[in-house]
Amino acid sequence: MTKSKINYTDLLQKKKAKVKKYSKADLFAATSIVYKDHWNYQQIRKNAIAYLKYFHSKGTIQDFPIEEGSEIVFVGKTQHLKFREVRERLLPLGVKCTVFVKKTTTHVVLGGGAKKGKGFLEHDVTIISSKELNKALERLEQPYLLEKTDGNLDNVQHLADLLLSNQDENIALALEIFKGGGFPKELLHELLIAYKMTTTPKIRERAKALLYLHISDNSKHALRRLHNLSGRISERNLAKGINRMTKDAPEFDGIKIAQLMYDKHQKGLTYLLEYLPHQQKMDWLKKRIQNDELNLSKSSVYKLPKEIGELKSVKSVNVSNCSFSTVPQVLGQLPKLEKIDLSHNRLYTLPTHFLRMSKLKYLNVSNNGFRDVPNILLKMPQLEELHIHFRNWIWQRSSTLKEGLEELQKALPNCKIVTNQ
């Protein structure tokens, strides 16, 4: 291919008046430059394609839509659309997908890195992007999709379940269905979760390719901020990842991502408890109350929302098997609180606000990080039952624990203390 005669600064700085003077051939040559030509070659390619569309396209895809009888040619490398797959999808719709541009060609899908022009420079055609082609495919395939879903009212939900199953064979099946019948945009969040959860490279690439066709460039960059969801991702990292990603990814709703993750995989509660609207948050919390007990056990949350302080009727709170490194102060706002289960967390001390819980009778702080008996317990004579099992290696190595427990029993003569034997 002929080397471009363009001043690359004109393209980078988007000097439209100067770019307009360049020929179609010069702009086309700029779509194939490499790093040795300019360090910012990718942006130059992108801008060159944009100006080819602006100055040298027959019209926009709105002026000349893809329809039955259209003929499409791929020139250059297009992101996430493969020629053979597109040709198979277009053929039943009466649209041809050919190799060389000729008089009958109506549209060219233009990408960067083209080694040959394929007749592109000699013919007047409508230049489109891979994303525009994908939208056209969706529009053309929509009647087919509707025909399928009319016969099965649960079809979209079934596809959602496949994507969220965390099973590679199910995700692959859903992707195959999309390939044949188009992709319903209402499943964008489910597709994102499938992409981030699968560990099989081939399936991951297919999911990524489909996902990238439906999101902006900003969103593509933002997706990198969300950790892979496979394995034991912590509540803290998941909440941070969703928050950082959705700031620059307008197509995605953080609450919906977290809700799907929680419903299917019991992850994402920390994000929901922080970002759900007040009334939805209160409704969610009230559903977790049975017999005056708020049960958030095994939810892996590491902090609690202030709204919990509004649940004045709660007498018992179970936050065992979570990720607390400190006792949430909001628990001190529950006037009727009599029982707390904080076992299997990451506590190393107990705060002074425990003393304000004058009605507290039962406390379970077993299997935390205590290396000694917390002094605050000596000042809680109202306790009737205390569970404080220490981790085995601490119990076996400590020379003061038994003495501390004896002192605790003297300070709480009416309390049943359950600990290591």
C-alpha positions in Angstrom: 0.0 0.0 0.0 1.2 3.5 -0.8 2.6 5.5 2.2 0.3 8.2 3.4 1.3 11.8 2.6 -0.7 13.1 5.5 0.7 15.2 8.3 -0.4 13.0 11.2 -0.7 16.0 13.5 -3.7 17.2 11.4 -5.4 13.9 12.2 -4.5 13.8 15.8 -5.6 17.4 16.4 -8.7 16.9 14.2 -8.0 19.9 12.0 -11.0 19.4 9.7 -10.2 22.1 7.2 -6.7 20.7 6.6 -7.8 17.1 6.5 -10.5 17.9 3.9 -7.7 18.7 1.4 -6.3 15.2 1.6 -7.3 12.7 -1.0 -9.3 9.6 -0.3 -6.1 7.5 -1.1 -4.0 9.5 1.5 -6.6 9.0 4.2 -7.0 5.4 3.4 -3.2 4.9 3.6 -3.3 6.5 7.1 -5.6 3.7 8.3 -2.8 1.2 7.9 0.1 3.0 9.6 2.1 1.1 12.3 4.1 2.0 15.4 7.3 2.8 13.5 5.3 5.5 11.5 4.0 7.1 14.7 3.8 6.1 18.3 0.1 7.1 18.5 -0.8 5.1 15.3 -4.0 3.6 16.7 -5.6 7.0 17.3 -4.4 8.1 13.9 -6.0 5.1 12.3 -9.3 5.7 14.2 -9.4 9.4 13.1 -8.5 8.6 9.5 -11.5 6.1 9.3 -13.8 8.7 10.8 -12.8 11.4 8.2 -13.1 8.9 5.4 -16.7 8.4 6.5 -17.2 12.1 6.9 -15.7 13.3 3.6 -15.7 10.3 1.2 -18.8 8.2 2.1 -21.7 8.2 -0.3 -23.9 8.9 2.7 -24.7 7.6 6.2 -26.2 4.3 7.0 -29.4 6.2 7.8 -29.4 7.6 4.3 -28.6 4.2 2.7 -29.7 1.5 5.2 -28.7 -2.1 4.8 -31.6 -4.0 3.4 -32.5 -6.9 1.2 -30.4 -6.6 -2.0 -27.5 -4.8 -0.3 -24.0 -5.9 -0.9 -21.3 -5.5 1.8 -17.5 -5.8 1.7 -15.0 -5.8 4.6 -11.9 -3.7 4.1 -9.3 -3.9 6.8 -9.5 -5.5 10.3 -12.8 -4.9 12.0 -13.2 -5.4 15.7 -15.2 -8.4 16.9 -16.9 -9.2 13.6 -15.8 -12.2 11.5 -16.4 -12.2 7.8 -17.7 -15.8 7.7 -20.0 -15.5 10.6 -21.5 -12.2 9.2 -21.9 -13.8 5.8 -23.8 -16.7 7.3 -26.1 -14.3 9.2 -26.7 -12.0 6.2 -27.4 -14.7 3.6 -30.9 -15.6 4.9 -31.7 -11.9 5.0 -31.1 -11.4 1.3 -27.8 -9.4 1.8 -24.6 -10.4 0.1 -21.2 -10.3 1.7 -18.5 -10.3 -0.9 -14.7 -9.9 -1.0 -14.0 -7.1 -3.5 -15.6 -3.7 -4.0 -17.4 -3.3 -7.3 -20.2 -1.4 -8.9 -22.9 -3.4 -7.1 -21.3 -2.9 -3.7 -23.5 -0.7 -1.5 -21.6 -0.7 1.9 -18.0 -1.0 3.0 -17.2 -2.0 6.6 -14.0 -0.1 7.1 -11.3 -1.1 9.6 -7.6 -0.4 10.1 -4.6 -2.3 8.8 -5.8 -3.0 5.3 -3.1 -4.5 3.1 -5.1 -4.0 -0.1 -7.8 -1.6 -1.1 -10.0 -4.3 -2.7 -11.4 -1.6 -5.1 -12.4 0.7 -2.3 -10.8 3.7 -3.8 -12.4 3.3 -7.2 -16.0 3.2 -6.1 -18.5 5.4 -4.4 -20.0 3.5 -1.4 -21.5 4.0 2.0 -18.7 3.6 4.6 -19.9 2.1 7.9 -18.3 0.8 11.1 -18.5 -2.7 12.6 -20.8 -1.3 15.3 -23.2 0.1 12.7 -23.2 -3.2 10.8 -24.1 -5.0 14.0 -27.0 -2.7 14.7 -28.2 -3.3 11.2 -28.0 -7.0 11.7 -30.0 -6.7 14.9 -32.7 -4.7 13.1 -32.9 -7.2 10.2 -32.9 -10.2 12.5 -35.4 -8.8 15.0 -38.5 -10.4 13.3 -36.8 -13.7 13.6 -36.1 -13.2 17.3 -39.6 -12.1 18.0 -40.9 -15.1 16.2 -38.9 -17.4 18.5 -39.8 -15.6 21.7 -43.5 -15.5 20.9 -43.4 -19.3 20.9 -41.7 -19.4 24.2 -42.5 -16.6 26.7 -39.6 -17.6 28.9 -37.0 -17.6 26.2 -35.1 -14.4 27.3 -35.2 -15.5 30.9 -33.8 -18.9 29.9 -31.0 -17.3 28.0 -30.3 -15.1 31.1 -30.1 -18.2 33.3 -27.7 -19.8 30.8 -25.4 -16.8 31.0 -25.5 -16.6 34.8 -25.1 -20.3 35.4 -21.3 -20.1 35.8 -21.1 -23.2 33.6 -19.1 -22.9 30.5 -21.3 -25.3 28.5 -24.3 -23.2 29.2 -22.6 -19.9 28.4 -21.4 -21.4 25.1 -24.9 -22.6 24.3 -26.3 -19.1 24.8 -23.6 -17.6 22.6 -24.4 -20.0 19.9 -28.1 -19.1 20.1 -27.2 -15.4 19.8 -25.1 -16.2 16.8 -28.1 -17.7 15.0 -30.8 -15.4 16.1 -29.3 -12.1 17.3 -28.7 -10.6 20.7 -31.4 -9.1 22.9 -29.9 -6.0 24.4 -31.8 -6.5 27.7 -29.3 -9.2 28.4 -26.3 -6.9 28.3 -25.6 -7.1 32.0 -25.9 -10.9 32.0 -23.5 -11.1 29.1 -21.0 -8.9 31.1 -21.2 -11.3 34.1 -20.7 -14.3 31.9 -17.7 -12.7 30.3 -16.2 -11.9 33.6 -16.9 -15.3 35.2 -15.9 -17.8 32.6 -12.3 -19.1 32.7 -12.3 -20.8 29.3 -10.3 -18.6 26.9 -12.3 -19.4 23.8 -15.7 -18.8 25.4 -14.3 -15.7 27.1 -13.2 -14.3 23.7 -16.6 -15.0 22.1 -18.4 -13.3 25.0 -16.1 -10.3 24.8 -16.5 -10.0 21.1 -20.3 -9.9 21.4 -20.2 -7.5 24.4 -17.9 -5.1 22.6 -20.3 -4.7 19.7 -22.9 -3.2 22.0 -20.8 -0.8 24.1 -18.9 2.4 23.7 -15.1 2.7 23.5 -15.2 4.3 27.0 -17.0 1.3 28.4 -14.5 -1.1 26.9 -11.7 0.7 28.8 -13.9 0.8 31.9 -14.5 -2.9 31.9 -10.9 -3.5 32.8 -11.6 -2.0 36.3 -14.0 -4.8 37.1 -12.2 -7.8 38.5 -12.8 -11.3 37.0 -15.8 -12.6 38.9 -14.6 -16.3 38.9 -13.2 -17.7 42.1 -13.4 -16.1 45.5 -13.6 -12.4 44.7 -14.2 -10.4 47.9 -17.2 -8.2 48.6 -14.9 -5.3 49.0 -13.2 -5.8 45.6 -16.5 -6.5 43.9 -18.1 -3.3 45.2 -15.0 -1.2 44.3 -14.8 -2.8 40.9 -18.5 -2.2 40.1 -18.3 1.4 41.3 -15.2 2.2 39.3 -16.4 0.6 36.2 -19.9 2.1 36.0 -18.6 5.7 36.4 -17.3 5.6 32.8 -19.6 2.9 31.3 -23.0 4.4 30.7 -24.5 1.2 29.3 -24.2 -0.5 32.7 -26.2 -0.1 35.9 -24.1 -1.0 39.0 -27.2 -1.9 41.0 -28.4 -4.4 38.3 -25.0 -6.0 38.2 -24.8 -6.4 41.9 -28.4 -7.7 42.1 -27.8 -10.3 39.4 -24.6 -11.4 41.2 -26.3 -11.6 44.5 -29.4 -13.5 43.2 -27.3 -16.1 41.4 -24.0 -16.2 43.3 -24.6 -14.6 46.7 -22.1 -11.8 46.0 -22.7 -8.1 45.6 -24.6 -7.3 48.8 -22.2 -4.7 50.0 -22.8 -2.7 46.8 -26.5 -3.0 47.1 -26.6 -1.9 50.7 -24.6 1.2 49.8 -26.2 2.3 46.6 -29.8 1.0 46.6 -32.3 3.9 46.9 -33.5 4.4 50.5 -36.9 2.8 50.2 -35.7 -0.2 48.2 -32.9 -0.7 50.8 -35.4 -0.6 53.6 -37.7 -3.0 51.8 -34.8 -5.4 51.2 -33.7 -5.3 54.9 -37.2 -5.9 56.2 -37.5 -9.0 54.1 -34.4 -10.3 56.0 -36.2 -10.0 59.3 -38.0 -13.0 60.8 -39.2 -13.2 64.4 -37.5 -9.9 65.2 -34.1 -11.2 63.9 -32.2 -9.5 61.1 -30.2 -12.3 59.4 -27.3 -11.3 57.2 -25.2 -14.4 57.9 -22.8 -15.7 55.3 -23.3 -12.6 53.1 -19.6 -11.6 53.3 -20.5 -7.9 53.9 -17.9 -5.8 55.7 -20.0 -2.8 56.6 -23.7 -2.1 57.3 -25.9 0.8 56.0 -27.1 3.5 58.4 -30.7 2.5 57.5 -30.4 -0.5 59.9 -30.7 2.0 62.7 -34.3 2.6 61.6 -35.3 -1.0 62.3 -36.4 -0.3 65.9 -38.2 -3.6 66.4 -35.1 -5.8 65.8 -34.1 -7.8 68.9 -31.5 -10.0 67.3 -28.8 -9.5 64.6 -26.9 -12.4 62.9 -23.9 -11.2 61.0 -21.8 -14.3 61.4 -19.5 -15.5 58.6 -19.1 -12.0 57.2 -16.0 -9.8 56.7 -16.2 -7.3 59.5 -13.0 -6.0 60.9 -14.8 -3.7 63.3 -18.2 -3.9 64.9 -20.7 -1.6 63.0 -21.7 1.4 65.2 -25.2 1.4 63.7 -26.0 -1.7 65.9 -25.9 0.6 68.9 -28.9 2.4 67.5 -31.2 -0.6 67.9 -33.0 0.1 71.3 -34.4 -3.5 71.7 -31.3 -5.4 70.7 -30.8 -8.4 73.0 -28.7 -10.8 70.8 -25.8 -10.4 68.4 -23.9 -13.1 66.5 -20.6 -11.8 65.3 -18.8 -15.2 65.0 -16.4 -16.0 62.2 -15.5 -12.5 61.3 -12.2 -10.6 61.4 -12.5 -8.8 64.8 -9.4 -8.1 66.9 -11.1 -5.9 69.5 -14.5 -4.8 70.7 -15.5 -1.1 70.7 -16.7 1.0 73.6 -20.1 1.6 72.0 -20.9 -2.0 73.1 -21.5 -0.5 76.6 -24.5 1.4 75.2 -26.3 -1.9 74.4 -27.8 -2.1 77.9 -30.3 -4.8 76.9 -27.8 -7.1 75.3 -28.1 -10.6 76.8 -26.5 -12.9 74.2 -23.2 -12.3 72.4 -21.3 -14.7 70.1 -17.8 -13.5 69.1 -16.2 -16.9 68.5 -13.6 -17.6 65.9 -12.4 -14.0 65.3 -8.9 -12.7 65.7 -8.8 -12.0 69.5 -5.5 -13.0 71.1 -6.8 -12.2 74.6 -10.2 -11.6 76.3 -11.4 -8.1 75.2 -11.5 -5.8 78.3 -14.8 -4.3 77.3 -16.6 -7.6 78.2 -15.7 -7.2 81.8 -18.0 -4.1 81.9 -21.1 -5.9 80.5 -22.7 -7.5 83.6 -26.1 -7.7 81.8 -24.8 -10.6 79.5 -26.5 -13.9 80.2 -24.7 -16.0 77.6 -21.3 -15.4 75.9 -19.6 -17.5 73.2 -15.9 -16.7 72.8 -14.1 -19.6 71.2 -10.5 -18.7 70.2 -8.7 -20.0 67.2 -6.9 -23.2 68.1 -3.4 -21.9 67.4 -4.0 -18.9 69.7 -5.5 -21.0 72.4 -2.6 -23.5 72.3 0.1 -20.8 72.4 -1.3 -18.3 74.8 -0.3 -18.5 78.5 -2.8 -15.8 79.6 -6.1 -16.7 78.0 -7.2 -19.1 80.7 -6.5 -16.5 83.4 -8.4 -13.9 81.4 -11.4 -16.2 81.1 -11.3 -16.8 84.9 -11.3 -13.1 85.5 -14.1 -12.7 83.0 -16.3 -15.3 84.8 -15.7 -13.5 88.1 -16.8 -10.2 86.5 -19.9 -11.8 85.0 -21.0 -14.3 87.6 -24.5 -14.7 86.1 -23.3 -15.3 82.5 -22.8 -18.7 80.8 -19.5 -18.5 79.1 -18.9 -21.0 76.3 -15.3 -21.2 75.1 -12.5 -23.6 74.2 -12.1 -26.8 76.3 
